[in-house]
């Protein structure tokens, strides 16, 4: 079982392990996960805090399931720590969506798991400042619609909302400026709220 480590992790050490994993070192991913375990738990906690009571996954389970998915991604060209955490965050998104879909199926059309948009680190609130909570399946559908229209904006939401990256880290990952990240974040939020509002009105 993965365990937390004490002390800070040298950025170069993470990059070296990612390079080793890309070159086929089977044990590199295990060593890497131990080094970034605390950071992955932080990502998982941020996501689980948005769920309403009743979800069955806990932080440890989410981290470990994400780890299994990351191990299977042998073809990923890992770049650095930020890239790894962003991919882990996206993997967690899919795990949460799958869990919500299973729960919705059991309820035979009943209310699925819900996520609070206001509690996210980037500050999910509507144009009028009201708090919002939407089904995670609805958010996933809205993100899919956004990806069709603008894949970069969809990727930005995944990095900021699901992976919890800062503006600086997001800009680095996307190869753009922090100013562009802030501008695109507003565009992405406006689109998602529009789609979600239309869905609620149906």
N, C-alpha and C positions, 0 to 999 in steps of 0.2 A: 504494500500500500504506500502511496506517496505521502511524504511527510514534509512539514515545514522545515526550513533551515534558518539558522541564526546568522545575523550579520548581513551586510550588503553584498550584492552580486556585481562583479566587475562587468561592465558592458561588453568588453572584449571577449570575456569568457562565454557569454551567451552566443555571440556571433560565431565564435570558434566551434561551439557545439552544433549550431545550425549548419555550418559548413560541413562538419563531419557527418551529420545526418543526411545532407544532400549527396554526399559522396558514398553513402551506403553503410555507414557505421550504425549498426542496429542498436547499440547501447547508448548512442549519443542522445536520442530522444528521452530515454529514461533519466539520464543525468541532467538534461536540460529541464525536465519537468520538476525535478527536485529543486533546482535553482530558482525557478519562477513560480513555485507552488503558491507562495503567499500572494503574489500579484494575481494569479488566476483565481484564487479564493476571493480577492477583492472584487474582481470582475463579476464573479458568480453572485456574490452578496448584493451588489448593486442591482443585478437583474432580478434576483428573487425578492428584494424589498419592494419591487413594483407590483408584485402579485398580491391579489387579495387573499385573505386566509382561506385555506382549503387545498392549496397546492401540496403535492406529495413529494416533490424533489427537495432535497436540502443542499446546502452549499457543497458538501463533500461529494455527494452523488453527482451533482452537475459538473464539478471539476473532473471527476473520474470518467464520466461518460464522454466529456469533451476530449479528454486525453486519448481515449480509445479511438475516437474519430480522427484525431490529429495523427496518430500513429499510422492509420490507414492511408493518410495522404502522402504517400511516398513520392509522388510526382511533383509536390510543391517545391518551388525554388525559393527556399527560405532566405530572407535578406538580413534581418536583424531582430532584436528584441521586440521592437514596436510592431513589426510585421507579424511576428509569431503571436503576440497578444491580440492583434486585430483578427487574425484567422481564428484564434481560440474564441473570441467574442462572437464571431459569426457562427461558429459551430454550436455555441451555447444557444444562440437564437434559434437554430433549427431544432435543437433538442427541446426547447420550451414550446415551440410551435407544434412539434410532434406530440408532446404531452397534452397540450391544449386540445389538439384534434382528437386524441384518444378519449379525453374526458368529455368533450362535446358529443362524441359518438355514443358513449355510455348513457348520456342524458337524453339521447335521441332528439337532438335539436334544442335542448335546453341551453341555458346560459353557459358559455365557455369560461375559461380562466380569463381574468381581466388584469390589465396592466395600467398603472397610473402614469400618465404622461407628465404630470407635474413634478413627480418625485425624481425624475432623471437628473443626472448631474448637469447637463446643459440647460435645464430649465424648460421643461415642456409645459407651456401654458398657452391658452388660446389668445387671439388678438385682443380680447377684452379682459384678459388676466384671469379668467375663470379656470378652475382646475378641471382636468379631464381624465376620465378612465374609460378605456375601450377594451374590447376583447382582443387578446393577443392574435387571434386568427384574423380579425379585421385589420389589425395593424400590418400583419404579414401580407395580406391581400393588397393593402394600400402600397406597401413597399414594392410589391411585384409590379403594380401598375406604374409606380414611379420609375422602376428600372427599365420598363419598356419605353418610357418617354425620355428618361435621362439616367443612364446607368451610373454616371459619376455622382449624381445627387443621392441615388439609392445607396451607393457605396459609402458616401459620407455619413448618412444616417446610421448605417451599420457600425461604422467606426466610432461615431460620437455617442450614439444611444446604446448600442449593444456592447461594444468593446470598452466604452468609457474612456476613449482617448481624449487628450487635451486638444485644443485648437492647434498648438504647435506640432504635436505628434501626428494629428490628422493631416496637416499640411505637408509634413515630411513624407508620410505614407503615400499621399496622392500626388506628390511632386508639384505642389502649388504653394501659394502664399497664405498666411493666416488671414489676411484681409479677404481673400477669395473664399476661404473656408467660412468665415462669418457671414459673408453675403450669400453663399450657396446654402448655408444652414437655414437662413430665413426663407429662402425660396422653397427648400425641401419641406420645412415645417408648414408653410402656407399650403402647399400642395396636399400634404397628408391630412391636414385638418379639413380641407375642402372635401377630399374623398371620404373621410370618416363622417363628416357632417351629412353628406348626401346619403351615406349608408344608414345613419341613424334616422333620417327623415323618411326612409322607405317604409 
